[in-house]
Amino acid sequence: MDDSSDEVTPGSSTRGLEEGNTASSTSVPAEILDDDVYRQAVAAPPVEIGALAAAFRSDNTEGMVSPAASVVTQREEAPEVLEVVGQPPAAQSVPEDPPRYQGRLGGLDMARALAIFGMFYAHVGPVRDFSGVGAFLDGLPDGRSSILFAILAGISLSILTGRNVPYGGDQMRTARLRIIGRSCVLMVIAGLLSLLGVPVAIILACYAAWFIASLPMTRWNSRRLFVNAGVLAFVGPTALNLFVWIIENLHLWPSEDANGFVIDVFFMGTYPGVVYMAYVIAGMGLGRLDLTLRSVQARLVAIGSVLAAAGYGAAWLVSRIFSDALNQAPNQGSFDPSLEGIQPWLGLPFPDIHFWAGAEPHSHTIFEVIGSGGFGIAVLGVCLLIGGLSKNVLYPLAAVGSMSLTAYSAHIVVIAFNMDWNGSESWFPILALVVGCLVLCTAWKFVSQRGPLEWLMWKVSMMVSHMPAES
């Protein structure tokens, strides 16, 4: 839901240095002290000792120690101090960072559009008894669209915080404030859309919470992010099952008001964050790679395909091994209205094989995380490989992806005025939404580079990022 071109860039002072403006070597403002400017400051010409001595020599009086002699004495007694003040030797040079890739990636916009259209289909696609290939394609968007979008959300977080070279200092603080500002906008939009009462699980508030939860990881490199995403892929589904089992046995149930928000978005909702954060963190790791390299794009396709085959293949194998148990009704707890308050322990059965096996949409199993996560990575890699088409043939598709928040919100509003579209057997609703988005977003792109809600989110995030740091 982010405009990924809105990354934090050095301020105007930094651009001035790049364009040849002069700056004092003795003072570098903190707001422009990024790596490049730091190297310029350190590499400034050393203080000329002879000139300094000549400046003081005319003020010397008889019987007083010459300041020039004092400087020479300091040089003889502590040469290492002057080495730091002057030009640093090669051993003390600051290591060069890899180049930060720039510009908007059309492939990311195309992937966002596919995720948006997948959500459209899951909400208003025709309800029919498909068979064969039709049944496969009919079930493809369900669940996987939201997972792909969670991966893309993680990539947007990395783009906002430095792309393949994470920001530091004030730049990172500014980026984090902008993420907080975007999260606030998402919360407000989600609240307004919820008033419409559409039969759709709106995901925007979940994204807002996940963005905030990701802030401590914005300084991590790709390796650390991938490791943590891999760990969470196994720990998340396990923690989800255990959490639900424990609160059911204790007769604890989250409230349906704002007080239960954290429990809902991380454990009890349609998109439990304890599982979905694995996709977000994996996306952050992908965003720390140089996504403009063809070799990286090709590897995403290969690795994603392997993960998808491993996840879905393992789920199929487990379903064959435990076929008898899976054919029986699952053991699950239920709310007993006759009980009041917390209970010592109700003795409800431990989650059986139904909660651990399979990779069906929204099953939140380890197999779904690996399989559907890999599927999303493979789709992303393909979109990046053909990203050049976003400038011509697939420009309308990229236009939708560049204003995905507007497109998503608009489709909720349209459904609110056409409630019969949900559950319909007709192809008209999905075709109307897809074609309408392609036409309107393309037309809007000729007027503004940001969609209406993307502009609002950008404006608010910029206002929040200019809040002064507390002294």
C-alpha positions in Angstrom: 0.0 0.0 0.0 3.0 2.2 -0.3 4.3 4.5 -3.0 7.7 2.9 -3.1 9.3 5.9 -4.9 8.9 8.0 -1.7 12.1 6.9 -0.1 14.0 9.2 2.3 16.7 11.0 0.3 19.4 13.4 1.6 18.2 16.9 2.2 18.8 19.9 0.0 22.1 20.5 1.8 23.4 17.2 0.7 22.4 17.8 -2.9 24.2 21.1 -2.7 27.4 19.2 -1.8 26.9 16.8 -4.7 26.5 19.8 -7.1 29.8 21.4 -6.1 28.7 23.8 -3.3 31.4 24.4 -0.8 31.0 23.6 2.9 33.1 24.0 6.0 35.3 21.0 6.9 35.0 21.7 10.6 31.2 21.5 10.8 28.8 19.1 9.1 25.1 19.5 10.0 23.7 16.4 11.5 20.7 16.3 9.1 23.0 15.6 6.2 25.6 13.4 7.9 25.0 10.3 5.7 27.8 8.1 4.6 28.6 10.0 1.4 28.8 13.4 3.1 30.8 12.0 6.0 33.4 10.8 3.5 33.5 14.2 1.9 34.0 15.8 5.3 36.7 13.4 6.4 38.5 13.8 3.1 38.6 17.6 3.5 42.1 19.2 3.1 44.2 19.0 6.3 44.9 22.0 8.4 48.2 23.7 7.2 50.5 23.8 10.2 52.8 26.4 8.6 50.0 28.8 7.9 48.7 28.4 11.4 52.1 29.2 12.8 52.5 32.3 10.6 49.2 33.6 11.8 50.3 33.6 15.4 53.9 34.5 15.0 53.3 38.3 14.7 51.5 38.3 18.1 54.4 36.7 20.0 55.9 38.8 22.8 59.4 38.4 24.2 59.6 35.8 26.9 56.5 34.0 25.8 56.3 30.5 24.3 55.5 30.8 20.6 52.2 29.2 19.6 53.9 27.9 16.4 56.5 26.2 18.6 53.7 24.8 20.7 52.1 23.3 17.6 55.4 21.8 16.5 55.9 20.4 19.9 52.5 18.8 19.8 53.3 17.4 16.4 56.5 15.8 17.8 54.8 14.5 20.9 51.5 13.3 19.5 51.8 12.8 15.7 48.9 10.3 15.8 46.5 13.2 16.7 47.4 15.2 13.7 47.1 12.1 11.5 43.4 12.0 12.4 43.0 15.8 11.8 44.8 15.5 8.4 44.2 13.2 5.5 43.6 9.7 7.0 45.9 6.9 5.9 44.5 4.1 3.7 44.2 1.9 6.7 41.8 4.4 8.4 39.6 5.1 5.2 35.9 4.5 5.5 34.8 1.5 3.5 32.7 2.2 0.4 29.1 1.2 0.5 27.6 -0.6 -2.5 25.7 1.7 -4.8 22.1 2.3 -3.9 19.7 1.5 -6.7 17.4 4.3 -7.6 14.1 4.9 -9.4 10.8 3.3 -9.4 10.7 -0.4 -10.3 7.9 -1.1 -12.8 8.0 -4.8 -11.9 6.9 -4.0 -8.3 4.0 -2.0 -9.5 2.9 -4.9 -11.8 3.1 -7.3 -8.9 1.0 -5.0 -6.7 -1.6 -4.8 -9.5 -1.7 -8.6 -9.7 -2.2 -8.8 -5.9 -5.0 -6.2 -6.1 -6.8 -8.0 -8.9 -6.4 -11.3 -7.0 -8.2 -9.7 -4.0 -10.9 -8.4 -6.4 -11.4 -12.0 -7.6 -11.5 -13.4 -4.1 -14.2 -10.9 -3.2 -16.5 -10.8 -6.3 -15.3 -13.6 -8.5 -18.0 -15.9 -9.9 -19.1 -18.7 -7.6 -19.3 -21.7 -9.8 -18.4 -25.4 -9.8 -15.2 -25.3 -11.8 -13.3 -28.5 -12.7 -9.8 -29.3 -13.8 -7.7 -26.3 -14.8 -10.6 -24.0 -14.2 -10.8 -25.1 -10.6 -7.1 -24.6 -10.2 -7.2 -21.1 -11.6 -10.3 -20.2 -9.6 -8.6 -21.1 -6.3 -5.2 -19.5 -7.2 -6.0 -15.9 -6.0 -7.6 -17.0 -2.7 -5.1 -16.4 0.1 -2.1 -16.0 -2.1 -3.0 -12.4 -3.1 -2.8 -11.1 0.5 0.4 -13.0 1.0 1.9 -11.5 -2.2 0.9 -8.1 -0.9 2.4 -8.7 2.5 5.7 -9.5 0.7 5.4 -6.3 -1.3 4.7 -4.4 1.8 8.0 -5.6 3.3 9.8 -4.5 0.2 8.2 -1.0 0.5 9.5 -0.8 4.0 13.0 -1.5 2.9 12.7 1.0 0.0 11.6 3.7 2.4 14.6 2.9 4.7 17.4 2.9 2.2 16.8 0.1 -0.3 19.9 -2.1 -0.5 21.9 0.2 1.7 20.0 0.9 5.0 20.0 4.5 6.2 21.5 5.5 9.5 21.2 8.5 11.9 18.7 11.2 11.0 17.8 9.6 7.7 16.6 6.4 9.4 14.8 8.5 12.0 13.0 10.4 9.2 12.2 7.1 7.4 10.7 5.5 10.5 8.6 8.6 11.3 7.2 8.4 7.7 6.3 4.7 8.2 4.5 5.7 11.4 2.6 8.4 9.5 1.6 6.0 6.8 0.4 3.5 9.4 -1.8 6.2 10.9 -3.4 6.9 7.5 -4.0 3.2 6.9 -5.8 3.0 10.3 -8.1 5.9 9.5 -8.9 4.6 6.0 -9.6 1.1 7.4 -11.9 2.5 10.0 -13.9 4.5 7.4 -14.1 1.5 5.1 -15.4 -0.7 7.9 -18.4 1.5 8.3 -19.6 0.3 4.9 -20.4 -3.1 6.2 -19.1 -5.0 3.2 -18.6 -8.8 3.6 -14.8 -8.4 3.1 -12.0 -8.9 5.6 -10.4 -5.5 5.2 -6.6 -5.9 5.6 -5.5 -2.2 5.9 -5.5 -2.1 9.7 -3.4 -5.2 9.8 -0.8 -3.7 7.5 -0.6 -0.6 9.8 0.1 -2.8 12.8 2.7 -4.9 10.9 4.5 -1.8 9.8 4.9 -0.6 13.3 6.0 -4.0 14.4 8.7 -4.0 11.7 10.3 -0.7 12.8 13.0 -2.4 15.0 14.1 -4.5 12.0 14.6 -1.6 9.5 18.4 -1.5 10.2 18.9 -5.2 9.5 20.6 -6.6 6.5 19.1 -9.1 4.1 20.8 -12.1 5.7 19.4 -11.3 9.1 16.0 -10.6 7.8 15.8 -13.9 5.8 17.0 -15.9 8.8 14.3 -14.4 11.0 11.6 -14.8 8.3 12.6 -18.5 8.1 12.4 -19.0 11.8 9.0 -17.2 12.0 7.7 -19.4 9.2 7.9 -22.3 11.6 7.4 -20.6 14.9 4.4 -18.4 13.8 1.9 -21.2 12.8 3.0 -23.1 15.9 2.5 -20.1 18.2 -0.9 -19.4 16.6 -2.2 -22.9 17.3 -0.9 -22.9 20.9 -2.2 -19.4 21.7 -5.7 -20.2 20.5 -5.7 -23.6 22.4 -4.6 -22.0 25.6 -7.0 -19.1 25.6 -9.9 -21.5 24.7 -9.0 -23.7 27.7 -8.9 -20.7 30.0 -12.1 -19.4 28.5 -10.5 -16.2 27.4 -11.9 -14.4 24.5 -10.8 -11.1 23.0 -13.1 -8.2 23.1 -14.7 -7.0 19.8 -13.8 -3.3 20.5 -10.6 -1.4 20.1 -9.1 -3.1 23.3 -8.8 -6.3 21.4 -7.0 -4.8 18.4 -3.5 -6.2 19.1 -4.8 -9.7 19.8 -7.0 -9.6 16.7 -4.4 -8.4 14.2 -1.7 -10.8 15.5 -3.6 -13.9 16.5 -7.3 -14.1 16.0 -8.1 -12.3 12.8 -8.3 -13.4 9.2 -4.7 -12.3 8.7 -2.9 -13.2 11.9 0.3 -11.2 12.2 2.2 -13.8 14.0 2.1 -15.7 10.7 2.0 -12.9 8.2 5.0 -11.1 9.7 7.0 -13.9 8.1 6.0 -12.6 4.7 6.6 -9.0 5.6 10.1 -9.7 7.0 10.9 -11.9 4.0 9.8 -8.9 1.8 12.1 -6.6 3.8 15.0 -9.0 3.1 14.2 -8.9 -0.6 14.1 -5.1 -0.6 17.6 -5.1 0.8 18.8 -6.8 -2.4 19.6 -4.9 -5.6 16.3 -5.8 -7.3 17.5 -4.1 -10.5 20.0 -6.9 -11.2 18.7 -9.6 -13.7 20.6 -12.2 -11.8 18.7 -11.4 -8.6 15.4 -11.4 -10.4 16.1 -14.8 -11.9 17.1 -16.2 -8.6 13.8 -15.0 -7.1 11.9 -17.0 -9.7 14.1 -20.1 -9.0 14.1 -19.9 -5.2 10.4 -19.1 -5.1 9.5 -22.0 -7.3 11.5 -24.4 -5.1 9.9 -23.1 -2.0 6.4 -23.4 -3.5 7.1 -27.0 -4.6 8.5 -27.9 -1.2 5.6 -26.4 0.7 2.8 -27.7 -1.4 4.6 -31.0 -2.0 5.1 -31.6 1.7 1.5 -30.8 2.4 0.4 -33.3 -0.2 2.6 -36.0 1.2 1.4 -35.4 4.8 -2.2 -35.5 3.7 -1.6 -38.9 2.1 0.1 -40.2 5.2 -2.6 -39.0 7.6 -5.5 -39.4 5.2 -7.6 -41.4 7.7 -7.2 -38.8 10.5 -7.9 -35.9 8.1 -11.1 -37.5 7.0 -12.5 -37.3 10.5 -14.0 -34.1 12.0 -11.3 -31.8 13.6 -11.1 -31.4 17.4 -11.7 -27.8 18.2 -12.9 -25.8 21.1 -16.1 -23.7 21.2 -17.4 -20.9 23.3 -19.7 -22.0 26.1 -22.1 -19.2 27.0 -23.0 -20.9 30.3 -19.5 -20.3 31.6 -18.5 -16.9 33.1 -15.1 -15.4 33.5 -11.8 -17.2 33.5 -11.7 -21.0 34.0 -8.9 -23.0 35.6 -8.6 -25.3 32.6 -11.4 -26.7 30.5 -9.4 -29.6 29.1 -10.2 -29.0 25.5 -8.2 -31.3 23.2 -4.8 -30.3 21.7 -5.1 -29.1 18.1 -5.1 -32.3 15.9 -3.6 -32.9 12.5 -6.2 -30.7 10.8 -4.5 -27.6 12.2 -1.0 -28.6 11.2 -1.3 -30.3 7.8 -2.4 -29.0 4.5 -1.7 -25.8 2.6 -5.2 -24.5 1.9 -5.8 -20.8 1.7 -5.9 -19.1 5.1 -5.0 -22.4 6.9 -1.9 -20.6 8.3 0.1 -23.9 8.5 3.8 -24.1 8.0 3.2 -25.7 4.6 1.1 -22.8 3.5 3.7 -20.3 4.7 6.4 -22.0 2.7 4.4 -22.9 -0.3 2.3 -19.7 -0.8 5.3 -17.5 0.3 7.4 -19.2 -2.3 4.7 -18.7 -4.9 4.6 -15.0 -4.1 8.4 -14.7 -4.4 8.3 -16.5 -7.8 5.5 -14.2 -9.1 7.5 -11.2 -7.9 10.6 -12.4 -9.8 8.7 -12.8 -13.0 7.2 -9.3 -12.7 10.7 -7.9 -12.2 12.1 -9.7 -15.2 9.4 -8.3 -17.5 9.4 -5.0 -15.6 10.5 -3.1 -18.8 7.0 -3.7 -20.2 5.6 -1.4 -17.6 6.6 1.5 -19.7 4.6 0.5 -22.7 2.5 -2.7 -23.2 1.8 -3.2 -19.5 1.6 0.5 -18.5 -2.0 0.3 -17.4 -1.2 -2.7 -15.1 1.7 -0.8 -13.6 -0.5 2.3 -13.2 -2.9 0.3 -11.0 0.0 -1.0 -8.9 1.3 2.5 -8.4 -1.9 3.5 -6.7 -2.8 0.2 -5.1 -4.2 1.8 -1.9 -6.7 3.9 -3.9 -7.6 0.9 -6.1 -8.2 -1.4 -3.0 -10.2 1.2 -1.2 -12.3 2.1 -4.3 -13.3 -1.6 -4.8 -14.6 -1.8 -1.2 -16.7 1.3 -1.9 -18.0 -0.2 -5.2 -18.9 -3.4 -3.5 -20.8 -1.4 -0.8 -23.1 -0.1 -3.5 -23.4 -3.5 -5.1 -23.7 -6.0 -2.3 -25.1 -8.7 -4.7 -21.8 -8.9 -6.4 -20.4 -10.9 -3.5 -21.3 -14.5 -4.1 -22.6 -13.9 -7.6 -22.3 -16.4 -10.5 -21.7 -13.6 -13.0 -18.4 -12.6 -14.5 -19.5 -9.0 -14.8 -18.5 -7.8 -11.2 -14.8 -8.9 -11.5 -14.5 -7.7 -15.1 -16.1 -4.3 -14.2 -13.6 -3.8 -11.3 -10.5 -4.9 -13.3 -11.3 -2.9 -16.5 -12.5 0.1 -14.5 -9.3 0.2 -12.5 -7.1 -0.2 -15.6 -8.8 2.7 -17.4 -9.2 5.1 -14.5 -5.7 4.5 -13.0 -4.1 5.0 -16.4 -6.0 8.2 -17.0 -5.1 9.5 -13.5 -1.5 8.7 -14.1 -1.4 11.3 -16.8 -2.6 13.9 -14.3 -0.5 12.9 -11.2 2.2 10.4 -10.4 0.4 9.5 -7.1 -3.1 8.3 -6.6 -5.5 10.3 -4.4 -5.0 8.2 -1.3 -1.3 7.8 -2.0 -0.9 11.6 -2.1 -2.7 11.8 1.2 -0.5 9.2 2.8 2.6 10.8 1.4 1.5 14.3 2.6 0.8 13.0 6.2 4.0 11.0 6.3 6.0 14.1 5.3 4.4 16.2 8.0 5.1 13.5 10.6 8.7 13.2 9.5 9.3 16.9 10.1 8.4 16.6 13.8 11.4 17.9 15.8 13.5 15.4 17.7 13.0 15.7 21.5 16.1 17.3 23.0 
